[in-house]
Amino acid sequence: MSCEQVVNILYNLKKPEQISEQDKFMNSYHEIENDIYTTMLNAEATSKIKGSVLLYEINSKYNIRSDIATKLSEKYPEKLVIVYEKTGKRMNGSVRSNTEKYNVNKILKKAIRGLYGSAGGHEAAGGFTLDYKKWDELRERILNIVNS
């Protein structure tokens, strides 16, 4: 379901309660919720923990990186959580922290320097994008910053 279709459905509602009567919208919602659920199960089983960093490579047809990063950071509050995925020739990631030990924005800004990507956010959450060939270097820089 496209953003335009969602906006059209929402625009034409007379009352908010009518959203549950929109079959196409509700089917899409349940499909995405199911994907989040199964992705979380996979993340819990296959994430890699390197010191204080939890790394998870997501594989979803939906853009749920941010949702999964947030859920993992709630489950592992003492870890810096990085959920990443290769999209074309780019590596994109969402980073979360539920502890004041880590300032996500500062970590990302420092780690990305010189890698010709972009990164940023705020103290508790952020994201990055860069050429996938530079991902290993970015990951190692983040691990060194957090685990030293």
Rosetta silent file (secondary structure, phi, psi, omega in degrees, C-alpha in Angstrom):
SEQUENCE: MSCEQVVNILYNLKKPEQISEQDKFMNSYHEIENDIYTTMLNAEATSKIKGSVLLYEINSKYNIRSDIATKLSEKYPEKLVIVYEKTGKRMNGSVRSNTEKYNVNKILKKAIRGLYGSAGGHEAAGGFTLDYKKWDELRERILNIVNS
SCORE:     score description
SCORE:     0.000 S_00000001
   1 L     0.000  129.460 -177.308    0.000    0.000    0.000 S_00000001
   2 L   -81.408  162.719  175.847    1.511    3.343   -1.020 S_00000001
   3 H   -59.489  -39.490  179.324    1.736    6.468    1.140 S_00000001
   4 H   -61.529  -41.086  178.169   -0.674    8.139   -1.248 S_00000001
   5 H   -65.473  -41.182  178.818   -3.231    5.360   -0.714 S_00000001
   6 H   -62.582  -47.041  179.681   -2.865    5.618    3.065 S_00000001
   7 H   -60.343  -42.294  179.779   -3.350    9.382    2.994 S_00000001
   8 H   -60.993  -44.443  178.051   -6.406    8.962    0.774 S_00000001
   9 H   -61.556  -48.742 -177.918   -7.978    6.464    3.195 S_00000001
  10 H   -63.740  -39.845 -179.120   -7.257    8.662    6.205 S_00000001
  11 H   -62.869  -35.365 -175.541   -8.517   11.790    4.456 S_00000001
  12 H   -88.220   -1.379  177.449  -11.829   10.174    3.606 S_00000001
  13 L   -71.202  139.996  174.872  -12.614    8.877    7.098 S_00000001
  14 L   -85.939  -36.116  179.115  -15.513   10.541    8.856 S_00000001
  15 L  -136.858  145.934  179.530  -14.385    9.275   12.292 S_00000001
  16 H   -55.942  -32.425 -178.017  -11.031    7.821   13.433 S_00000001
  17 H   -62.138  -20.547 -177.723  -12.789    4.611   14.530 S_00000001
  18 H   -71.800  -10.859 -178.785  -13.544    3.842   10.882 S_00000001
  19 H   -59.481  -36.272 -178.652   -9.909    2.954   10.220 S_00000001
  20 H   -69.116  -12.021  177.754  -10.545   -0.603   11.443 S_00000001
  21 H   -89.449   -5.393 -177.818  -13.173   -0.983    8.693 S_00000001
  22 L   -89.773   95.576 -173.260  -10.610   -0.351    5.949 S_00000001
  23 H   -56.947  -47.336 -177.461   -9.657   -3.892    4.904 S_00000001
  24 H   -62.864  -43.008  178.804   -6.710   -3.004    2.653 S_00000001
  25 H   -63.052  -48.215 -177.312   -5.241   -0.695    5.284 S_00000001
  26 H   -66.008  -37.734  176.961   -5.733   -3.221    8.095 S_00000001
  27 H   -63.270  -42.652  177.464   -4.276   -6.079    6.013 S_00000001
  28 H   -63.258  -44.474  178.614   -1.177   -3.994    5.309 S_00000001
  29 H   -57.353  -48.475 -178.465   -0.907   -3.041    8.974 S_00000001
  30 H   -66.480  -34.583  178.013   -1.101   -6.687   10.089 S_00000001
  31 H   -64.580  -43.613  179.459    1.426   -7.766    7.468 S_00000001
  32 H   -68.512  -42.759  177.178    3.946   -5.182    8.687 S_00000001
  33 H   -59.620  -40.331  177.839    3.293   -6.012   12.349 S_00000001
  34 H   -64.729  -39.663  178.077    3.879   -9.698   11.556 S_00000001
  35 H   -64.890  -40.080  176.816    7.133   -8.821    9.798 S_00000001
  36 H   -61.756  -44.136 -179.901    8.265   -6.821   12.828 S_00000001
  37 H   -61.111  -50.515 -177.772    7.419   -9.772   15.088 S_00000001
  38 H   -69.238  -33.031  176.824    9.281  -12.356   12.978 S_00000001
  39 H   -66.156  -39.875  176.699   12.210   -9.993   12.447 S_00000001
  40 H   -62.758  -41.503  176.880   12.507   -9.518   16.213 S_00000001
  41 H   -59.850  -44.135  178.438   12.576  -13.290   16.709 S_00000001
  42 H   -64.240  -41.314 -179.546   15.321  -13.515   14.107 S_00000001
  43 H   -62.359  -42.620 -179.937   17.212  -10.602   15.672 S_00000001
  44 H   -64.749  -30.358 -178.307   17.137  -12.205   19.101 S_00000001
  45 H   -85.882  -30.351 -170.072   18.502  -15.442   17.619 S_00000001
  46 H  -119.366   -2.484  178.465   21.142  -14.058   15.234 S_00000001
  47 L   -60.650  149.491  176.659   22.367  -10.704   16.560 S_00000001
  48 E  -106.638  132.927  176.221   26.064  -10.479   17.282 S_00000001
  49 E  -109.169  121.971  178.788   27.256   -8.935   20.533 S_00000001
  50 E  -120.379   95.669 -176.071   30.739   -7.413   20.438 S_00000001
  51 L    64.186 -119.031 -178.129   31.491   -6.033   23.883 S_00000001
  52 L   -95.657   13.086 -177.608   28.929   -3.301   24.525 S_00000001
  53 E  -117.353  132.263  173.320   27.621   -3.278   20.950 S_00000001
  54 E  -106.962  125.576 -178.234   24.782   -5.377   19.533 S_00000001
  55 E  -115.558  132.917  177.322   24.851   -5.739   15.731 S_00000001
  56 E  -140.114  123.088  175.210   21.966   -7.042   13.641 S_00000001
  57 E   -91.687  113.001 -175.608   21.785   -7.251    9.856 S_00000001
  58 L   -86.040  149.885  175.656   18.122   -6.927    8.981 S_00000001
  59 L  -138.415   96.000 -177.922   16.456   -8.486    5.965 S_00000001
  60 L  -143.412  147.712  175.527   12.954   -7.135    5.411 S_00000001
  61 L   -79.567   -8.046  178.238   10.982   -5.862    2.448 S_00000001
  62 L  -105.917  155.937  177.865    9.725   -3.078    4.732 S_00000001
  63 L   -85.908   79.444 -176.850   11.668   -0.146    6.123 S_00000001
  64 L  -115.154   14.588 -179.923   11.513   -1.301    9.751 S_00000001
  65 H   -51.527  -49.386 -177.480   15.170   -0.765   10.695 S_00000001
  66 H   -62.430  -44.475  179.495   14.304    2.004   13.135 S_00000001
  67 H   -60.598  -44.593 -178.433   11.501    0.024   14.790 S_00000001
  68 H   -67.807  -41.127  177.942   13.724   -3.011   15.280 S_00000001
  69 H   -60.177  -43.200  179.469   16.620   -0.913   16.619 S_00000001
  70 H   -63.873  -45.879 -179.585   14.305    0.696   19.166 S_00000001
  71 H   -63.686  -40.953  178.427   12.835   -2.642   20.270 S_00000001
  72 H   -66.441  -37.142  179.574   16.282   -4.218   20.606 S_00000001
  73 H   -68.137  -28.871  175.539   17.560   -1.257   22.624 S_00000001
  74 H   -72.171  -35.609 -179.811   14.638   -1.712   25.013 S_00000001
  75 H   -76.191  -32.255 -179.184   15.462   -5.413   25.359 S_00000001
  76 L  -123.312   71.312 -171.051   19.219   -4.751   25.746 S_00000001
  77 L   -65.977  -17.984  179.611   19.334   -1.368   27.546 S_00000001
  78 L   -92.538   -1.605 -177.790   23.052   -1.487   28.346 S_00000001
  79 L  -102.926  152.431  165.572   24.085   -2.067   24.721 S_00000001
  80 E   -87.115  121.019 -174.614   24.597    0.278   21.802 S_00000001
  81 E  -102.517  129.446  176.717   22.323   -1.286   19.164 S_00000001
  82 E  -124.232  117.404  174.864   23.111   -1.110   15.451 S_00000001
  83 E  -110.848  122.346 -173.510   20.587   -2.458   12.945 S_00000001
  84 E  -133.421  157.331  175.349   21.940   -2.274    9.401 S_00000001
  85 E  -154.345  146.239  176.593   21.063   -3.377    5.890 S_00000001
  86 E   -86.041  126.001  177.761   22.585   -3.209    2.448 S_00000001
  87 E  -126.669  104.803 -174.782   20.369   -1.360   -0.008 S_00000001
  88 L    65.381 -124.355  178.814   21.868   -1.315   -3.467 S_00000001
  89 L  -100.244   13.654 -178.130   25.404   -0.030   -3.055 S_00000001
  90 E  -111.615  150.194  168.531   24.646    1.651    0.278 S_00000001
  91 E  -111.624  122.726 -179.321   24.791    0.418    3.841 S_00000001
  92 E  -116.523  142.733 -178.908   22.110    2.074    5.948 S_00000001
  93 E  -144.806  153.851  171.803   21.793    1.774    9.683 S_00000001
  94 E  -117.745  134.741 -175.628   19.773    2.778   12.695 S_00000001
  95 E  -125.144  136.326 -178.485   21.564    3.126   16.007 S_00000001
  96 E  -137.144  152.529  173.845   19.985    3.273   19.468 S_00000001
  97 E  -147.257  132.970  176.345   21.072    3.554   23.079 S_00000001
  98 L  -107.033   17.520  178.503   18.986    3.460   26.242 S_00000001
  99 L  -126.730  148.036  179.159   21.882    4.360   28.494 S_00000001
 100 L   -74.615   -3.907  178.461   23.523    7.708   29.140 S_00000001
 101 L   -64.730  -29.006 -173.927   26.910    6.018   28.663 S_00000001
 102 L  -121.645  129.997  171.839   26.668    6.507   24.901 S_00000001
 103 L  -102.141  102.255 -173.682   25.875    9.609   22.884 S_00000001
 104 H   -56.354  -45.888 -178.776   24.817    8.107   19.568 S_00000001
 105 H   -57.895  -48.533 -179.037   25.192   11.344   17.614 S_00000001
 106 H   -64.101  -40.984  179.038   28.769   11.943   18.819 S_00000001
 107 H   -61.871  -47.134 -178.080   29.774    8.319   18.223 S_00000001
 108 H   -66.143  -42.821 -179.696   28.404    8.337   14.676 S_00000001
 109 H   -61.386  -41.962  179.948   29.886   11.729   13.769 S_00000001
 110 H   -68.556  -43.682 -175.296   33.322   10.654   14.993 S_00000001
 111 H   -69.412  -33.473 -174.219   33.208    7.213   13.362 S_00000001
 112 H   -82.457  -14.965 -176.243   32.024    8.366    9.919 S_00000001
 113 L   -50.065  124.955  176.954   34.678   11.075    9.553 S_00000001
 114 L    82.782    0.425 -178.154   36.575   10.624    6.276 S_00000001
 115 L   -99.363    4.986  176.963   34.404    7.748    5.025 S_00000001
 116 L    55.904   44.565  173.843   32.323    9.891    2.650 S_00000001
 117 L  -129.030 -171.615  174.835   29.026    8.947    4.226 S_00000001
 118 E  -132.438  148.615 -178.406   26.586   10.748    6.424 S_00000001
 119 E  -157.961  153.754  176.932   25.548   10.094    9.997 S_00000001
 120 E   168.568 -173.524 -178.981   23.877   11.858   12.837 S_00000001
 121 E   154.300 -135.325  176.010   20.985   12.005   15.206 S_00000001
 122 L  -139.437 -169.131 -173.140   20.751   12.875   18.851 S_00000001
 123 L   -57.378  -41.253 -172.056   21.984   11.408   22.148 S_00000001
 124 L   -99.335  -14.787 -175.312   19.776    8.309   22.161 S_00000001
 125 E  -152.745  150.488  177.825   19.210    7.601   18.452 S_00000001
 126 E  -168.743 -175.318  179.719   20.724    8.146   15.064 S_00000001
 127 E  -153.576  170.084  178.796   21.414    6.701   11.681 S_00000001
 128 E  -149.201  159.088  170.364   23.993    6.441    8.951 S_00000001
 129 E  -147.105  137.625  177.357   24.389    5.778    5.270 S_00000001
 130 E  -162.221  169.198  176.392   27.579    5.116    3.343 S_00000001
 131 E   -57.459  132.494 -176.281   29.023    3.045    0.519 S_00000001
 132 H   -59.061  -24.925  179.126   28.674   -0.600    1.544 S_00000001
 133 H   -68.708  -16.937 -179.697   32.395   -1.134    0.859 S_00000001
 134 H   -97.300   -2.610 -175.764   33.138    1.200    3.795 S_00000001
 135 H   -59.424  -45.030 -178.542   30.821   -0.606    6.248 S_00000001
 136 H   -58.074  -40.302 -179.821   33.516   -2.821    7.776 S_00000001
 137 H   -68.321  -43.410  178.143   35.634    0.225    8.553 S_00000001
 138 H   -61.499  -45.729  179.724   32.714    2.148   10.063 S_00000001
 139 H   -58.397  -45.760 -179.550   31.719   -0.856   12.175 S_00000001
 140 H   -63.923  -39.177  177.915   35.263   -1.279   13.485 S_00000001
 141 H   -63.178  -44.023  178.407   35.512    2.415   14.322 S_00000001
 142 H   -63.115  -44.267  178.718   32.240    2.281   16.273 S_00000001
 143 H   -59.864  -41.789  179.568   33.358   -0.854   18.111 S_00000001
 144 H   -66.111  -41.383  179.803   36.656    0.823   19.041 S_00000001
 145 H   -64.526  -47.012 -174.384   34.961    3.993   20.269 S_00000001
 146 H   -75.202  -39.418 -172.586   32.374    2.147   22.378 S_00000001
 147 H   -93.704    5.051  179.460   34.514   -0.690   23.686 S_00000001
 148 L  -102.004    0.000    0.000   37.652    1.264   24.594 S_00000001
